[in-house]
Amino acid sequence: MNVHYKTQYKSRTSARNSRKFKKTFIKNKDINCFEEIIPASIELKELAYPIKKFQQGYYVQSTIKADNTFVEKFNQLMQITEEILRFLIIKK
């Protein structure tokens, strides 16, 4: 059963790390079989408070349609990826 989710994560400011993470996420897209409904918006913003000694970070937001197993895989990917400062997934 496919459900709509809204994902948001904050990543480090290094452009090289950002590209590397994007490739990993796209590669995982094939494994997780999710469909992106609203494409990811990426913005560089000042953080409200320092996270892991970073003052700025990329905010990435996206709306996707995926099955229930996606949440577990997404959480696992976010936790093991060093470039991610914070992440959130909301069921719509």
N, C-alpha and C positions, 0 to 999 in steps of 0.2 A: 504494500500500500504506500503510495507516494503522498508525502505531506510537505507543505511549504514551510521553509525555515528562513530566518533572517540571520545572517552571520556577520560578525564584526570582530576585527582583531587589530591590534596595534603592533607594528613591527619597528625594529631599529631603523635609524635614518640612513644607514649605508646603502647606497644604490646597488652596489654589487651584491650584497646580501639579499636585497629585495628581489632582484632578478633571479637569483638562485632559488629563493623560496617560491617564487611564482612558477618556475619550471617544475619544482617538486610537487606543487599543488596541482598543476595541470596534468602531470603524470599520474597523480593519484585520482584525478577526475575520471580516468578510464576505469580504474579499479573500483571506485565507489559508485559509478553509474548514477551521477546526479545531473540534473538539467538546470542550467543557470537561467532564471527568469528575468531578473534585472541584473545587468552586468555590474561587475565590481567597480566601485568608485574609489579612487585612491587619492588621499590628500595628505600633505605634510603639515602637521599642526604642532603647536606648543602643547606639552602635557601640563595638566593642572598641577601636578607635583612630580618630582623625579621618580622614575621607575628604573631600577637597576642602573642608576647613575646617568640616565638619559633624560634630557630636557625636551627633546623633540621626538616625534615618531610619525610613521605613516599610518593613517587610519584607513582601513579597507572595509567597505561595506558591500554586501551582496545579498540578493534574495534568490533562493534556490528551491528546487523541488527534488526530494530524495526520499528513499525508504528509511525505515527506522534504524537500520544498521549504520547509516551514515553518521549519526550523532556520536556513536561510540568511536568510530574510525576518525572522525574530525577531531574529537577531544584528544585522542591518542597522538595524532599528528601534531596538534598545537602544543602539547606538553613536551614532546621530544625535540621540537624545532627551536634552536637557540635564538633565532631572529625574532621570535614572537615575545612581546612584552606582556600583553593581556589578550584574552579572547572571550567571546560570548556567542552563544547560539540560542535563538529564540524560536519556539514553535509558533507559527501564525495561525 
